[in-house]
């Protein structure tokens, strides 16, 4: 088995990185000596194993257009009654796609799942909650935890979503700490040992790679400039590579805008994850260019190797636009 021990030059720093331990050196030769020394200590069978990460975001549980199981029971607090809410036909298609993803992950076996924000739809303040099946964010969070626990992985990183969807009221606390706790309990109930972390922004270090993860990214309605905000973040990250700032980053991961983008520049990968929310009334006001991408992204690599990015998109019908068939076909 072979393993790359070629040092990597970190742009903008004048330094070289050992590809095995990540230590930085001012001299390429010293970095190569470190790599050779590390190679003598490393279990080569481990370096040949692929590390696998699943990236998902924007489930918007609680929305009439968001992800939900076939049936949920909700408590009507004023009356103390338990109400049963059944998913719509559109949500049933979305849930079927989710189950396909879960089946895919049974074969893929991810080491980590990153759930990058807007997991619940929130209180829907602008519309008085009329576009949610419930604006009880705890009920939305419980729904999300049950859905996430279906994924055959015990290690999850959850990021805090946008304030409108994430916060309990305009100036309230974010719901993600509760989601992390609910997901931990849901995984434990299945006899598994969970490791669930949440953060607003994170540098993820895993098997020789470093990722910068946060939910929000800029958005434009012009298709030709859809990647601009992501590229701007990537450029800013390159400018902040000195170790006293972010340090070397191999990929930045974003969500929020409900479409998939993957671009690469220099030594950094940029990913915007697709979503799990269908087109809703807000999207119809924006226009036809707001069609969402539904699906997930995976990243895998061997230590010292390049990241391979793959995506699966589910081409579901636009349920916000009704087809009226007068031809009877």
LOKELUM-565254 format. One record per residue (C-alpha): residue number from 1; x, y, z. Coordinates in pm, 1 decimal. Layout:
<nodes>
NODE;NUM;X;Y;Z
...
</nodes>
This chain:
<nodes>
NODE;1;0.0;0.0;0.0
NODE;2;120.4;351.8;-83.4
NODE;3;77.5;674.1;103.8
NODE;4;155.6;1030.2;-4.9
NODE;5;430.3;1196.0;201.4
NODE;6;466.6;1500.6;-23.2
NODE;7;445.3;1819.8;186.3
NODE;8;170.2;2065.1;96.6
NODE;9;249.1;2433.1;54.3
NODE;10;-7.8;2647.9;235.6
NODE;11;-85.9;2945.4;19.6
NODE;12;-40.9;3283.5;179.9
NODE;13;158.0;3147.0;476.0
NODE;14;497.7;3055.7;328.7
NODE;15;479.7;2731.0;524.4
NODE;16;461.8;2361.7;442.0
NODE;17;232.6;2107.0;603.8
NODE;18;317.7;1749.5;689.6
NODE;19;42.2;1549.8;511.5
NODE;20;23.3;1295.9;794.4
NODE;21;31.8;1486.9;1122.4
NODE;22;-55.2;1838.7;998.8
NODE;23;243.5;2011.7;1162.3
NODE;24;368.7;2326.2;986.3
NODE;25;728.7;2399.2;883.9
NODE;26;904.1;2694.6;723.9
NODE;27;1116.9;2456.2;513.4
NODE;28;986.4;2195.4;266.8
NODE;29;1268.3;1956.6;355.8
NODE;30;1179.9;1964.7;724.9
NODE;31;815.6;1896.8;641.8
NODE;32;918.9;1595.6;431.2
NODE;33;1139.9;1460.7;712.7
NODE;34;842.4;1488.1;946.1
NODE;35;623.9;1300.4;694.8
NODE;36;881.2;1021.2;660.3
NODE;37;904.5;996.0;1039.0
NODE;38;524.9;990.8;1069.7
NODE;39;497.3;720.8;802.6
NODE;40;714.3;490.3;1014.8
NODE;41;468.8;527.4;1303.8
NODE;42;140.7;511.7;1112.7
NODE;43;-66.2;196.7;1065.7
NODE;44;-77.6;187.5;685.2
NODE;45;-401.4;-10.8;687.5
NODE;46;-568.5;285.9;857.7
NODE;47;-439.6;533.8;599.7
NODE;48;-597.5;328.0;322.7
NODE;49;-940.7;341.1;485.1
NODE;50;-1177.3;605.5;355.7
NODE;51;-1327.7;858.6;591.3
NODE;52;-1689.1;929.8;497.3
NODE;53;-1904.3;1232.1;579.9
NODE;54;-2271.3;1294.8;501.6
NODE;55;-2378.7;1657.4;452.3
NODE;56;-2745.5;1760.7;484.5
NODE;57;-2924.0;2083.2;576.6
NODE;58;-3250.1;2276.5;572.3
NODE;59;-3500.3;2009.9;678.4
NODE;60;-3751.3;2276.3;790.5
NODE;61;-3946.6;2029.1;1001.7
NODE;62;-4280.3;2181.8;1096.8
NODE;63;-4344.5;2353.3;764.6
NODE;64;-4621.1;2230.2;537.9
NODE;65;-4350.5;2210.4;270.3
NODE;66;-4083.9;2061.9;500.1
NODE;67;-3976.2;1712.3;590.5
NODE;68;-4196.7;1511.0;824.9
NODE;69;-4277.1;1143.6;895.9
NODE;70;-4603.9;998.3;764.5
NODE;71;-4780.5;1085.8;1089.2
NODE;72;-4709.1;1297.0;1396.5
NODE;73;-4903.0;1346.3;1717.3
NODE;74;-4924.4;1704.2;1843.0
NODE;75;-5059.4;1830.1;2173.3
NODE;76;-5321.1;2104.8;2156.2
NODE;77;-5214.7;2284.5;2474.5
NODE;78;-5529.2;2497.1;2534.9
NODE;79;-5757.7;2195.9;2514.2
NODE;80;-5512.1;1931.8;2630.9
NODE;81;-5603.9;1718.3;2331.2
NODE;82;-5362.1;1507.8;2125.8
NODE;83;-5405.3;1572.4;1754.2
NODE;84;-5279.5;1348.3;1475.5
NODE;85;-5135.1;1522.5;1170.5
NODE;86;-5085.3;1319.1;852.8
NODE;87;-4835.3;1425.8;588.9
NODE;88;-4956.5;1563.1;257.0
NODE;89;-4891.3;1380.6;-70.4
NODE;90;-4600.5;1616.3;-134.4
NODE;91;-4450.2;1552.1;209.0
NODE;92;-4495.9;1178.4;153.8
NODE;93;-4276.9;1202.6;-158.7
NODE;94;-4019.7;1399.7;40.0
NODE;95;-4021.1;1138.7;317.1
NODE;96;-3979.0;857.8;60.8
NODE;97;-3669.8;1037.6;-70.9
NODE;98;-3540.9;1069.4;286.5
NODE;99;-3587.5;695.3;336.6
NODE;100;-3392.2;632.2;16.5
NODE;101;-3110.0;841.7;157.4
NODE;102;-3120.0;641.0;481.5
NODE;103;-3096.3;319.6;276.5
NODE;104;-2802.5;465.5;83.5
NODE;105;-2628.7;545.3;412.0
NODE;106;-2671.1;185.4;529.9
NODE;107;-2427.5;91.7;252.6
NODE;108;-2215.8;407.9;269.8
NODE;109;-2167.6;396.4;650.6
NODE;110;-2073.7;759.5;725.6
NODE;111;-1828.8;837.8;1004.5
NODE;112;-1989.0;1177.8;1063.5
NODE;113;-2315.6;1350.5;971.4
NODE;114;-2311.1;1730.5;945.7
NODE;115;-2660.1;1879.7;972.6
NODE;116;-2598.1;2234.5;859.3
NODE;117;-2876.8;2451.0;997.3
NODE;118;-3247.7;2532.7;956.9
NODE;119;-3344.9;2192.4;1090.2
NODE;120;-3684.9;2324.9;1195.6
NODE;121;-3904.8;2586.8;1030.1
NODE;122;-3961.2;2789.1;1345.6
NODE;123;-4252.4;3003.5;1454.3
NODE;124;-4326.6;3148.5;1109.5
NODE;125;-4371.3;3494.4;1265.6
NODE;126;-4414.8;3682.4;937.5
NODE;127;-4725.9;3482.0;849.8
NODE;128;-4862.5;3416.5;1196.8
NODE;129;-4774.5;3048.7;1182.5
NODE;130;-5025.2;2966.1;907.0
NODE;131;-4763.3;2782.5;698.1
NODE;132;-4661.2;2541.6;973.9
NODE;133;-4833.3;2227.9;1095.7
NODE;134;-4736.1;2356.1;1440.7
NODE;135;-4532.9;2655.2;1552.8
NODE;136;-4433.1;2474.3;1872.7
NODE;137;-4059.2;2459.6;1808.9
NODE;138;-4007.8;2181.8;2063.0
NODE;139;-4253.7;1961.4;1871.6
NODE;140;-4072.2;2049.7;1547.7
NODE;141;-3739.3;1960.5;1711.2
NODE;142;-3869.1;1623.6;1835.5
NODE;143;-3986.6;1549.1;1481.8
NODE;144;-3643.1;1637.1;1343.1
NODE;145;-3462.8;1426.6;1604.2
NODE;146;-3668.2;1119.4;1514.7
NODE;147;-3592.8;1168.1;1144.5
NODE;148;-3219.6;1224.4;1199.5
NODE;149;-3190.9;920.1;1426.1
NODE;150;-3293.9;706.0;1128.3
NODE;151;-2950.5;771.7;972.8
NODE;152;-2712.5;484.4;1061.4
NODE;153;-2445.4;698.1;1225.8
NODE;154;-2383.0;792.4;1588.3
NODE;155;-2166.9;1102.1;1533.2
NODE;156;-2351.1;1424.1;1443.9
NODE;157;-2249.6;1789.5;1419.7
NODE;158;-2544.4;2030.0;1420.7
NODE;159;-2503.6;2395.2;1326.4
NODE;160;-2734.1;2677.5;1431.8
NODE;161;-2957.4;2797.1;1149.1
NODE;162;-3077.8;3142.0;1049.7
NODE;163;-3237.5;3350.1;1323.4
NODE;164;-3582.5;3349.0;1161.9
NODE;165;-3606.1;2968.0;1168.4
NODE;166;-3378.4;2888.4;1459.9
NODE;167;-3473.5;3129.6;1735.7
NODE;168;-3776.1;3094.7;1961.4
NODE;169;-3911.6;3444.1;1901.4
NODE;170;-3723.6;3730.7;1740.3
NODE;171;-3476.2;3764.5;2028.9
NODE;172;-3512.0;3418.6;2179.2
NODE;173;-3260.9;3141.0;2232.8
NODE;174;-3177.0;2903.9;1945.5
NODE;175;-3349.6;2565.1;1937.2
NODE;176;-3039.4;2365.1;1835.5
NODE;177;-2925.5;2276.6;2191.4
NODE;178;-3264.0;2114.1;2245.0
NODE;179;-3238.0;1934.8;1906.7
NODE;180;-2894.6;1800.0;2002.0
NODE;181;-3033.1;1668.5;2331.6
NODE;182;-3342.2;1518.4;2165.0
NODE;183;-3128.0;1351.4;1897.3
NODE;184;-2896.9;1209.0;2164.5
NODE;185;-3195.8;1052.4;2341.0
NODE;186;-3344.6;923.8;2012.4
NODE;187;-3018.2;749.6;1920.5
NODE;188;-2983.9;605.4;2272.1
NODE;189;-3337.9;467.6;2249.8
NODE;190;-3218.6;257.2;1955.6
NODE;191;-2939.4;102.0;2160.8
NODE;192;-2661.5;311.0;2005.1
NODE;193;-2394.0;531.5;2162.1
NODE;194;-2438.4;890.5;2034.6
NODE;195;-2185.3;1169.9;1997.1
NODE;196;-2386.2;1483.9;1913.4
NODE;197;-2232.1;1833.2;1905.3
NODE;198;-2381.4;2169.5;1810.8
NODE;199;-2219.7;2499.8;1718.5
NODE;200;-2295.6;2821.0;1531.8
NODE;201;-1969.1;2790.1;1341.0
NODE;202;-1708.7;2515.0;1352.2
NODE;203;-1370.8;2403.6;1226.4
NODE;204;-1402.4;2026.4;1186.5
NODE;205;-1075.1;1830.9;1207.0
NODE;206;-1106.5;1475.0;1078.6
NODE;207;-844.5;1232.6;943.3
NODE;208;-598.6;1497.9;825.7
NODE;209;-860.8;1738.2;681.8
NODE;210;-1006.8;2062.6;817.0
NODE;211;-1350.5;2200.6;720.8
NODE;212;-1512.5;2532.2;802.4
NODE;213;-1885.9;2479.5;858.6
NODE;214;-2157.1;2737.9;910.1
NODE;215;-2513.3;2767.6;785.1
NODE;216;-2556.8;3097.8;606.0
NODE;217;-2415.1;3210.4;273.3
NODE;218;-2505.0;3499.2;44.8
NODE;219;-2778.2;3455.5;-215.0
NODE;220;-2867.3;3599.4;-552.5
NODE;221;-3161.8;3540.8;-785.9
NODE;222;-2929.2;3555.2;-1088.8
NODE;223;-2832.6;3204.1;-1193.1
NODE;224;-2502.0;3313.8;-1345.1
NODE;225;-2385.1;3446.8;-1007.3
NODE;226;-2509.5;3167.8;-781.4
NODE;227;-2157.7;3056.5;-691.8
NODE;228;-2026.9;3409.6;-627.2
NODE;229;-2099.6;3424.7;-253.6
NODE;230;-1945.6;3081.7;-197.7
NODE;231;-1636.1;3176.6;-397.3
NODE;232;-1608.4;3495.1;-193.0
NODE;233;-1612.6;3290.7;129.0
NODE;234;-1347.8;3059.2;-15.8
NODE;235;-1125.5;3354.4;-110.5
NODE;236;-1166.1;3506.7;235.3
NODE;237;-1074.0;3172.5;387.0
NODE;238;-755.0;3161.4;178.6
NODE;239;-669.0;3509.0;306.7
NODE;240;-722.9;3387.7;663.8
NODE;241;-502.2;3078.2;642.3
NODE;242;-234.8;3204.5;886.2
NODE;243;-238.2;2983.1;1192.4
NODE;244;-340.7;3265.7;1427.2
NODE;245;-662.6;3300.7;1222.4
NODE;246;-849.0;3001.2;1075.3
NODE;247;-541.9;2812.3;959.1
NODE;248;-538.7;2583.5;657.6
NODE;249;-889.7;2473.4;555.1
NODE;250;-957.6;2202.9;296.0
NODE;251;-1328.2;2276.0;244.8
NODE;252;-1600.2;2520.0;343.8
NODE;253;-1955.3;2391.5;384.8
NODE;254;-2266.7;2606.6;366.3
NODE;255;-2645.8;2564.0;339.6
NODE;256;-2937.5;2807.5;362.5
NODE;257;-3008.4;2885.3;-5.4
NODE;258;-3171.9;2550.3;-95.5
NODE;259;-2964.0;2478.4;-406.0
NODE;260;-2654.3;2265.2;-460.9
NODE;261;-2320.0;2417.2;-557.2
NODE;262;-1975.8;2255.3;-560.8
NODE;263;-1671.4;2453.7;-675.3
NODE;264;-1297.7;2418.5;-623.9
NODE;265;-1021.2;2677.2;-628.2
NODE;266;-654.3;2632.4;-540.1
NODE;267;-650.8;2383.8;-251.2
NODE;268;-997.6;2451.0;-113.3
NODE;269;-1334.3;2289.5;-185.8
NODE;270;-1661.9;2481.3;-158.2
NODE;271;-1999.0;2312.1;-104.2
NODE;272;-2353.4;2442.7;-63.0
NODE;273;-2577.3;2155.6;35.8
NODE;274;-2920.9;2090.5;-115.9
NODE;275;-3225.5;2105.5;109.9
NODE;276;-3521.1;1897.7;230.0
NODE;277;-3796.9;2154.3;180.7
NODE;278;-4026.9;2178.5;-119.3
NODE;279;-4118.7;2503.7;-289.1
NODE;280;-4361.4;2698.1;-68.7
NODE;281;-4565.3;3017.7;-90.5
NODE;282;-4260.5;3232.2;-8.6
NODE;283;-4072.5;3078.6;-302.6
NODE;284;-4361.2;3145.3;-541.3
NODE;285;-4334.2;3515.2;-454.1
NODE;286;-3963.7;3511.2;-541.5
NODE;287;-4027.0;3356.7;-883.1
NODE;288;-3942.4;3055.8;-1096.9
NODE;289;-3572.0;3068.8;-1013.9
NODE;290;-3642.9;2955.1;-657.7
NODE;291;-3685.1;2586.1;-744.0
NODE;292;-3508.9;2393.1;-463.4
NODE;293;-3256.8;2113.0;-498.9
NODE;294;-3361.2;1820.0;-276.7
NODE;295;-3096.1;1574.4;-164.3
NODE;296;-2765.2;1519.9;9.1
NODE;297;-2388.0;1538.5;-38.9
NODE;298;-2111.2;1300.2;66.8
NODE;299;-1740.2;1362.2;106.8
NODE;300;-1484.3;1085.8;135.4
NODE;301;-1105.9;1068.9;133.2
NODE;302;-804.0;868.9;242.6
NODE;303;-547.3;1033.2;466.8
NODE;304;-314.6;1243.0;253.2
NODE;305;-548.5;1215.8;-47.3
NODE;306;-794.6;1451.4;-214.1
NODE;307;-1156.8;1491.9;-107.2
NODE;308;-1414.1;1330.1;-335.0
NODE;309;-1748.6;1509.8;-337.0
NODE;310;-2062.3;1331.0;-453.8
NODE;311;-2425.3;1435.1;-451.4
NODE;312;-2763.5;1276.4;-498.6
NODE;313;-3055.4;1496.0;-598.1
NODE;314;-3416.4;1379.0;-597.2
NODE;315;-3619.6;1525.6;-881.4
NODE;316;-3957.4;1570.7;-716.7
NODE;317;-4247.0;1752.6;-886.4
NODE;318;-4314.3;2116.8;-807.1
NODE;319;-4604.4;2083.1;-566.8
NODE;320;-4655.7;2460.4;-540.2
NODE;321;-4762.4;2469.0;-905.2
NODE;322;-5081.0;2275.7;-974.0
NODE;323;-5132.0;2092.1;-1303.8
NODE;324;-5484.6;2138.8;-1438.4
NODE;325;-5538.9;1875.4;-1707.9
NODE;326;-5829.6;1956.5;-1944.4
NODE;327;-5705.4;1702.0;-2200.3
NODE;328;-5770.7;1410.4;-1967.1
NODE;329;-5427.4;1263.2;-2039.8
</nodes>
